[in-house]
Amino acid sequence: MYLEQAVTKRLHELAETPSSAIVSDKTLLYYKDENGCNRELKESIQNREDCSQDECTSIVGSKTQVTVKPQCKISLQCVKRFSTMFSIDKYWPVVKGMAVSDKTILISDNANHKIKHISLTGVLKFSATSENISPYAIAVCKGVLGVIHKNYLYLFSEDRKLMQKILLCSMLPIEKDFTVCLANYRDEGFIVGYVGFHGFRVYDTCGKLMKKIPVQLSYPLAHLSVTGEGNFLVCEWRWGNKSVRVLTPEGEEVTRCKETQFWRAHAACVDRNGLIYAVDMFASSIWVFDKAGTRLLCYAAKRDELTNPVNLAFDDDGLLYVVNYCGDINVYKTVFK
């Protein structure tokens, strides 16, 4: 009788408490471990088959929220891995860009001032070196190599001779850390995205400006590529709303891949089936989306000893090459079930 009032008050409090706030063995909130990952989720993922990895995390303060979705019908299988650091390097690589063309991986090693040409098995073919160039984004079109250094576009011939040095726009102090994006434009030339353009510019393989494409973007632009259909795939680092979008040549939005406001897509590409693959450097994860932008898979690259991925590309056989900040490459096979 003496406890009736206290018990009644407590029952009312429980009735008004949202079910998501009740902590139990099945709660979706966990404390992060020393690697910034959910410990229980991490251990669970490591003991599962790839196709059953249907959880993905987003960092919120000092806790990790887990979003549970139906079982994935796609998985990634790591088939090989190698480093792009070689005996000729003076410093540990700092990779800014990657492209795969003609059975060759091209890596822009910013720290060693090199563009490395590497076989698909990780053997160094040769490297183009210039102490005056710290390469960032790279792309290949009809054998011509395009390289971004600061606010310039450099074009090199197949025999590695400098053909053109194109001033893109003036550099302002506030823009010095912003990226300049570069991609092959439908095998016709190079498309460039830069904070000063308010859109894209297309240059032919001789360096002539072909056209300007006005597109509404949220800068800084982290990555740019062109799909087989001629659409633009962009990674926009929107503060508070980072996203991957597919735009038509007229700039109209076709698809938006958005997970949470804490997701940061560093680079993205499209496979032969039209699926969208993206890497999040800060979360060390690989994401896969369908054509509508629905997430199919969030893959923890740390399980394959790959942290801080910065770029990705497919070869002609459909294998996915993912490179991280310090030059390690993992090669993945996409498995559909």
Backbone hydrogen bonds, N-H to C=O, Kabsch-Sander energy under -0.5 kcal/mol:
donor,donor_aa,acceptor,acceptor_aa,energy
4,E,1,M,-1.0
7,V,3,L,-2.8
8,T,4,E,-2.5
9,K,5,Q,-2.1
10,R,6,A,-2.2
11,L,7,V,-2.2
12,H,8,T,-1.8
13,E,9,K,-1.8
14,L,10,R,-2.2
15,A,11,L,-1.9
16,E,12,H,-1.4
17,T,13,E,-0.6
17,T,14,L,-0.8
21,A,18,P,-1.5
22,I,19,S,-1.1
23,V,21,A,-0.6
27,T,24,S,-1.4
30,Y,64,T,-1.2
32,K,62,S,-0.9
33,D,37,C,-3.2
36,G,33,D,-1.8
39,R,31,Y,-0.8
39,R,37,C,-0.5
42,K,38,N,-3.0
43,E,39,R,-2.4
44,S,40,E,-1.9
45,I,41,L,-2.7
46,Q,42,K,-2.1
47,N,43,E,-0.8
47,N,44,S,-0.6
48,R,45,I,-1.7
52,S,49,E,-1.5
53,Q,50,D,-1.8
54,D,52,S,-1.4
56,C,67,T,-1.0
58,S,65,Q,-1.3
60,V,63,K,-2.3
63,K,60,V,-2.2
64,T,30,Y,-1.8
65,Q,58,S,-1.7
66,V,28,L,-1.4
67,T,56,C,-1.9
67,T,65,Q,-0.5
68,V,66,V,-0.6
69,K,54,D,-1.5
69,K,67,T,-0.5
75,S,335,V,-2.4
77,Q,333,K,-2.3
79,V,77,Q,-0.6
79,V,331,V,-2.7
80,K,331,V,-1.1
82,F,329,I,-2.3
84,T,327,G,-1.6
89,D,86,F,-1.9
95,V,325,Y,-2.6
96,K,108,S,-1.9
97,G,108,S,-0.7
99,A,106,L,-1.9
101,S,104,T,-2.7
104,T,101,S,-0.8
105,I,118,I,-3.5
106,L,99,A,-3.4
106,L,104,T,-0.5
107,I,105,I,-0.5
107,I,116,K,-2.3
108,S,97,G,-2.2
109,D,107,I,-0.9
109,D,114,K,-2.8
110,N,94,V,-2.6
110,N,108,S,-1.0
113,H,109,D,-0.6
114,K,109,D,-2.0
115,I,128,A,-2.2
116,K,107,I,-2.7
116,K,114,K,-0.6
117,H,126,F,-2.8
118,I,105,I,-3.0
118,I,116,K,-0.7
119,S,123,V,-3.1
120,L,103,K,-0.6
122,G,119,S,-1.9
125,K,117,H,-3.1
126,F,117,H,-1.2
128,A,115,I,-2.5
129,T,127,S,-0.6
130,S,113,H,-1.8
133,I,130,S,-1.6
136,Y,148,I,-2.6
139,A,146,G,-1.9
141,C,144,V,-2.5
144,V,141,C,-2.3
145,L,156,F,-2.5
146,G,139,A,-3.2
146,G,144,V,-0.5
147,V,154,Y,-2.6
148,I,137,A,-2.6
149,H,147,V,-0.5
149,H,152,Y,-2.2
152,Y,149,H,-2.1
153,L,166,I,-2.5
154,Y,147,V,-3.3
154,Y,152,Y,-0.6
155,L,164,Q,-2.4
156,F,145,L,-2.7
157,S,161,K,-2.7
160,R,157,S,-2.0
163,M,155,L,-3.6
164,Q,155,L,-1.4
166,I,153,L,-2.9
167,L,165,K,-0.5
168,L,151,N,-2.7
168,L,166,I,-0.6
169,C,151,N,-0.7
172,L,170,S,-0.6
175,E,172,L,-1.7
176,K,172,L,-0.5
176,K,173,P,-1.1
178,F,175,E,-1.8
181,C,193,G,-2.7
183,A,191,I,-1.6
185,Y,189,G,-2.8
186,R,184,N,-0.9
188,E,185,Y,-2.7
189,G,185,Y,-0.7
190,F,203,Y,-3.2
191,I,183,A,-2.6
192,V,201,R,-3.0
193,G,181,C,-2.2
194,Y,199,G,-0.7
197,F,194,Y,-1.9
198,H,194,Y,-0.8
200,F,213,I,-2.9
201,R,192,V,-1.9
202,V,211,K,-2.6
203,Y,190,F,-3.0
204,D,208,K,-2.5
205,T,188,E,-0.5
207,G,204,D,-1.9
210,M,202,V,-3.3
210,M,208,K,-0.5
211,K,202,V,-1.3
213,I,200,F,-3.3
215,V,198,H,-0.6
217,L,215,V,-0.7
219,Y,217,L,-0.6
222,A,220,P,-0.6
222,A,235,C,-2.6
223,H,235,C,-1.2
225,S,233,L,-1.9
227,T,231,N,-2.5
230,G,227,T,-1.8
232,F,247,L,-3.1
233,L,225,S,-3.0
234,V,232,F,-0.6
234,V,245,R,-2.6
235,C,223,H,-2.3
236,E,234,V,-0.6
236,E,243,S,-2.1
237,W,220,P,-2.0
237,W,235,C,-0.5
238,R,236,E,-2.0
240,G,238,R,-0.6
241,N,238,R,-2.2
243,S,236,E,-1.8
244,V,257,C,-1.8
245,R,234,V,-2.3
246,V,255,T,-2.5
247,L,232,F,-3.1
247,L,245,R,-0.5
248,T,252,E,-2.7
251,G,248,T,-2.5
254,V,246,V,-3.5
255,T,246,V,-1.4
257,C,244,V,-3.5
258,K,256,R,-0.8
263,W,260,T,-1.5
265,A,263,W,-0.5
266,H,264,R,-0.6
266,H,279,V,-3.3
267,A,279,V,-0.9
269,C,277,Y,-2.4
271,D,275,L,-2.1
274,G,271,D,-1.8
276,I,289,F,-2.5
277,Y,269,C,-3.0
278,A,287,W,-2.3
279,V,267,A,-2.1
280,D,285,S,-2.4
281,M,279,V,-0.6
284,S,280,D,-0.8
285,S,280,D,-1.7
286,I,299,Y,-2.6
287,W,278,A,-3.4
288,V,297,L,-2.4
289,F,276,I,-2.9
290,D,294,T,-2.2
293,G,290,D,-1.8
296,L,288,V,-3.3
297,L,288,V,-1.6
299,Y,286,I,-3.4
301,A,284,S,-1.6
301,A,299,Y,-1.0
302,K,284,S,-0.8
303,R,300,A,-1.4
304,D,301,A,-1.6
305,E,302,K,-2.1
306,L,301,A,-1.9
307,T,305,E,-0.6
310,V,323,V,-2.7
311,N,323,V,-1.6
313,A,321,Y,-1.9
315,D,319,L,-1.9
318,G,315,D,-1.6
320,L,332,Y,-2.8
321,Y,313,A,-3.3
321,Y,319,L,-0.5
322,V,320,L,-0.5
322,V,330,N,-2.7
323,V,311,N,-2.1
324,N,328,D,-2.2
325,Y,308,N,-1.9
327,G,324,N,-1.9
329,I,82,F,-3.3
330,N,322,V,-2.5
331,V,80,K,-3.0
332,Y,320,L,-3.1
333,K,77,Q,-2.8
335,V,75,S,-3.0
335,V,333,K,-0.5
336,F,334,T,-0.5
337,K,73,K,-2.9
